[in-house]
Amino acid sequence: MIINTRPEEVSKKIIELCEQEKIESRHVHMSRIEFLSGSKKQQIYTELIENIHTFSNIIFTSQASAKFGSDLFNLHPGLLNSKQNIFSVGDATKKILIDNGFKSITPSNKSSQGIIDLIKEKFPGKNLIFCGENSNMNLQNAFKENMNEAVCYKLIFDINQLQNVPKSSAVILIYNFLTFEFIYKNLVKGLIENKSFVLASERIKSEVSKIVEETEILNKIYVSKSYMDEDMLDKAKEII
């Protein structure tokens, strides 16, 4: 069995993939997406309205970030100019932007590394990255002083979801470190020991190794080629 841990709001694609491939799966939404609101949201809006003209490339790393950015751009129609490039990390993110009236560039390698390679090769300039608090930091580390973040949402974890983790062996898909940390710290030891984990990046694995001491858990941790749902499932299918 494969266990998807993504928030329900961004699980549509992986649910469809599991159904199409007839993969035994359970969708245990460990967290939900909460957009920044009130004064925090207003502060981000103010900073973006004042400074967005200084960026050549606008990058959306997730469906949630695309929703937040689209709402802002539709509230202020003249905010973007024709010389700015909009990038989306994958097809689902691209669709959110299209549905809200914005075209974007998606690399053939649909991942943060694909965006990094494409921008470094063809699109010089300053980069604005729309992301969540759970960002894998690949883009930020790649562009360093030539970028700014717009952190626009966070994950709210639900302890009650742990009751839906089966007692039997399973492969758990982990898209960010915070989700692994939540499971590791709160799921009873007996339920963790017979699970394998597919992580979305080497960076997550590096963070995991800092908090996990049990060899039996570390030996059942695998890293996907990317955080795209197709790649995560491909790696999981090698294990089950």
N, C-alpha and C positions, 0 to 999 in steps of 0.2 A: 504493500500500500504506500501511496505517496500522500504526504500531508502538505497542503498549501497554507502558508501562514500570512499571506498578504491581506491588507485591508479589503473588505468587500467591495469598496468603491473602485478598486483597480484589479479585481480578480476575474473580470469577465473573460478575458482572453485565455487565461490558463484553464478556466473551467471548460471552455469550449474545446481546447486542445485535448484535455483529458477525456472528454466525451467522444471526440472524433477518433481518438486512438484507443478507446475502450480501456483506459488505464484506471485501475481501482484507485480511487482517491477520496480524500476527505478534506473539506475546506474549513479550516479552523482559523477564523479571522482574529488573530491575536491582538490586533489594534485597529483603530479607526483614525481617519485623517481629520485633523482639526485645523482649520485655517486661522491665522492670526486675525484678531478682531479688535475693535475699540481703538484705543490710543496707539497700540503697537502697529495695527494695520495702517492707521492714518500716518504714522511716522514713516513707514515704508513707502506709502503712496507719495508723501511729500518729497522724500529724498529722490525717488525715481522720477517724479515730474520735473524736479530741478536739474537732474543730472543725466537723464537717459540719452540726451542728445550727444553726450561725449563718448558713447559706446558705438563701435562699428558692428559688433556681433551680439545678438540677443539669443541666449541659449536656454532651452527648456529641457530639464532633465527627467521630467515625469509628467504623468497626466494631471496630477494635482497642481503642479507648478504652472502648467499650460492653462488650466482653468483660472488660476489666480491672475496670471498675466493678461489673459484675454479680457477678463472683467475690467481690469485697469485700462487697457487700451481702448475698449469700447466706451468707457466713461469719458475718456479724453481722446477723441478721434485724431487730433493733430499731433499726438505725442511722438509717433514714429515718423521717420522720413524715408524716402525712397532709396537712399544710399545704405541704409542699415540692412543687415542680413539676419534673418530669423532661422534658428536651427532647432530641430526636434530630434530627440535621441532615438525614437522608434516610431513605428506606424500608429500605435495607439495614441501617443502624444501628438503626432502629426494630425490625426483625425480630430482631436479636441480643438486644435487651432483652426483647422479648415471649417469645422462646424460654427466657429465664432468669427469667421471671415478673414482668417490670416493664412497666407501661404508660408511654408517653411521648407528649409533644406534638410533632408535626412541623408546621412552617409550610407553608402552601400553596406558597410560594416556597422550595423545598427547597435551602437554601443557608445559609451563615453570615449573609448579609445578611437572609435571611428570619427567622432566629432573632433577630437584633438588632432588627429592626422590631417583631416580635411582642412581645418582652419589654419594649421601651421603651414600647409602647402599652398593654399589658395586665397585665404581671407585674413590678411594681416590687420591688426588693430586691437583696440581694447575690447574686452569681453565682459558681458553682464550675464551672470549665471542665476537663473531662477531655480531654487531648490528647497528641500525641506531640511529640518534639523538632523535628519537621518542620512544626509548626503554621504556617498562613499568617498568624496573628496578627490576623486581622480582628476576632474577638470580643474579644480582649484589648485591642486599640486602641479599640474602641467603648465598652467598659465601664470601662476604665482603673482608677481607684482603687476601683471597686465590684465587683471580681472577684478571684479567686485561681485559680491553675492547679494541676492535678494532672497533671504530665508523667509518663506511665506507660510509654512505650515509645520505641524509637528504630529507625532504619533501618540495617541492615547491608548495605553494598554488595558486589557480587560482580563483580570485574574480568573473570571468565571469561564473563559474560553479554554482554560487548561483541562477542564472536565471533559472536553470533547476529544482529547488526545487518547487514542486507543492503547490498551495494555499490550497488544500484540506488537511485533516488530514492524517498523515502518521507516520510510525515508522522509525526513522533514526538510522542506525547502526554506532556506534562510536568505532573505534579500538584503538585510542590513544587520549590523552588529547589535543594535538595540533589541531586536527581536530574539536573537540568540541569547543575549544576556538575560532577558526576561524569562525565557523558557528554562535556562540553566539554573537560575536562582530560585525559581518558584515551582518547578515540576518535581515531584517526588523522585528520589534517586532511582528507584526500581523501574520507573517508566522511561528514564533517560538511557539507562544502560543497554536496552535492546533497540535503540534507535540509531540510525545513521543520519548524517546531516550533509546536505549539499549547499555550499556557500556560494554567493554570487561573485566573490572576488578574493584575491590573495590578501588584500588589505583587511577584509573581514577576518580571514583566517589568522592573520597576525594579531589582531585584537583578541580573538578567541583564545589564542595560545597564552595570553597574559592572565586569563582568569580561570582556565581549566587546568587542573593538575592530574586528573585521572587519565592514565594511559589508554584505558579501554574506550574512553570517549574520543580522545584525540586520534586514535587509530581508525575511527569510523567517520572522520571528517573529510569531505571531498570538495574540490573547487571546480565550479562550472567555467566554461570558456568565457561566458559573459553573464550579465544579469537578465538577459532576455529570456522570456518564458520558455521558448523552444530549446534554448541551450540548457536551461535548468532541468527541464524534463529529460533531455537526452542524457545528461549525466546521471540523473536518478534512475533511468532505465538500465544503465550499466550495472547498477547496484542491486536492484530488486530481482 
